[in-house]
Amino acid sequence: MNHKNSSNNGLSIGSENSPWRYVAPLVAGAALTVIGLSRRSKPGFALAAAGGAIAYLGWRTKAAELDEFLARGSVLINCSAEEAYRRYSNLEDLPTFTYHLESVKQIGDRQYRWVALGPAGIPIQWDAEIVDQRPNEFISWRSSPNSALVAAGSVRFEKAPGGRGTIVTATTHFDHPAGEVGSAVAKMFGKDPSFLMQQDLRRFKALIEAGEIPTTEGQPSGPRSFAARALQAVNPDRPQRHAPTGESHNKQRRTA
Amino acid sequence: MKAVCWMGANKMSVENVPDPKILNPRDAIVRITSSCICGSDLHLYNGLIPTMEQGDIMGHEFMGEVVETGSAVSAEKLKVGDRVVVPFTIACGRCFFCEHKLWSSCENSNPNYWMAEKMMGYSPSGLFGYTHMMGGYAGGQAQYARVPFADVGPLKIPNGIPDDKVIFLSDIFPTGYYGALNCDIQPGDTVAIWGCGPVGQFAIRSAFMLGAERVIAIDRFSYRLQMAEKGGAETINYEDVDDVVQSLKDMTANVGPDSCMDAVGMEAHGDNPMYALDRVKQAFKVETDRPIVLRQCIQACRKGGTVSVPGVYSGFADTIPVGAFMNKGLTMKTGQTHMMSYMQPLLERIEKGEIDPSFVISHKVPIDSAPEMYKTFRDKQDGCSKVVLDPWATEAAA
């Protein structure tokens, strides 16, 4: 995981960014829970429940405090750097394999409007511009000055050793995702921002190598239990919208 | 259509489910004419491999007729009306691994590769009807199946050869052959094979094909040992001897077999306290796999020999004699079979009459009987060695 706690204030208790803001409730809450449970009485259990609630709030504080994170992924693709670059540099096509993106539209010479689907399917929108680009080597971008999000990223294409294809590495650095858009993005990336990035790159690889993205969505099954359906709902790879599937869409996808 | 569904541990049921559809351009739909229950399906039946979900369609050994192909499947590769055996592993044919004929390591066929990566570090290829971490693909114990990357896997079968002779090209014949190939057999070698289920039976015959002079087969069921003897093997019923490893030493002038094959896997049985301990550990999820046979293979194998493991393991196992493994300089070869490399050559052996794989079949039943056959096969009742399901027969016709 690439979470970074940007707080540089050490352990100064009481400071705005001190880790004690979540450590203290966690410790106190856990202690109350243990004491409460050890009483084995009704008030004891109430105490335990209260302790649990305090610990939970402490944990939530930590989760919300995530104010800077890095998402990184890397794959080896059995193709030339030229082909990988060509397929990636058409940014408007990114959503065919980046399932958390709804659309990418070019709005200026080097400007693009990105729309992602955040929690509960609410669109999150930001503008970004390409800052540098070298054909068959890299593309780097950052959010526009007035964008709702402060982020920068790059994707690099390098020849793998032994002529074994191309190493594609994508990195996105989100900075201080304050405000609604920022926190929605943080939630979208969840606990492990690099996971989504890696999934996207694996789909990019499949699209280039196999010509299609493997899927089982839409296949038959026997009756699913409630537990199985619940499990599917928390699948970390499950995109916010249903991944587009089906023959017609795949024809569209096959750009090779 | 009818399909055998996993509804929980020890619970299989035949359900009416929607027919499969083409989902990707390289898919095909196959109307299934024969389908089998595999010994490895019993691990799922017993609920021992994680990431099965209620409603999953079982089965990875099937054949039939192509009834529909996706837009990217060229007619030279596959067309409607072709009779095909479908391999249990799914491979894209174009990634690094496929290009190096390591088909069962394909990088692009498992949509849930990340689940397997959590368990194993890296993911094997997708498999039909074998857990969500192996792709979650609906299996072939059904009337129809969707076959992804249909231009790579399915092997065309000429008309005139009955299903019973070629159906096992879908898994167990190539798997037994691959197990024998992994034994690195040199002329004159002695090969010991634990497990005389169908894979073990094909491994015995393949070992002889590949030049073994002696094959020693180990099991505890007399009907299986008899089948092994028919294949030319000497046999040990481990319940009749004190110590299998000692018996093998006795039979090889204290040298040990040149190669040892574990065709049993994670649910091995035994008759000593170590076995009891493994049962307890597995029940409490301290270990997922019972490596009883793997231990014996490592201990019995001669110095510098080869241990081949076609038996299925799923996770973690305790007390592997790694000291013996290292100090004896053993080689271990394992893996899901790289099916696409062996199906065609083995079909040719069948066509030449070198082997008739139908000898393993003990039961041919309509698909509706599948749930009870799982139990019969698991409990080794009724001399059950291999069950072939007819997806279209009705109960009355049986």
Interface residues (C-beta under 8 A of the other chain):
Chain A: L76 N78 R164 G165 F195 Q198 Q199 R202 K205 A206 E209 A210 G211 E212 I213 P214 T215 T216 E217 G218 Q219 P220 S221 G222 P223 R224 S225 A227 A228 L231 P236 D237 T245 G246 E247 N250 K251 R254
Chain B: M1 A3 C5 W6 M7 S13 E15 V17 P18 D19 P20 K21 I22 L23 N24 P25 R26 E53 Q54 G55 D56 I57 G70 S71 A72 C92 G93 R94 C95 F96 E99 E107 N108 S109 N110 P111 N112 Y113 W114 G126 G135 G136 Y137 A138 R146 P148 F149
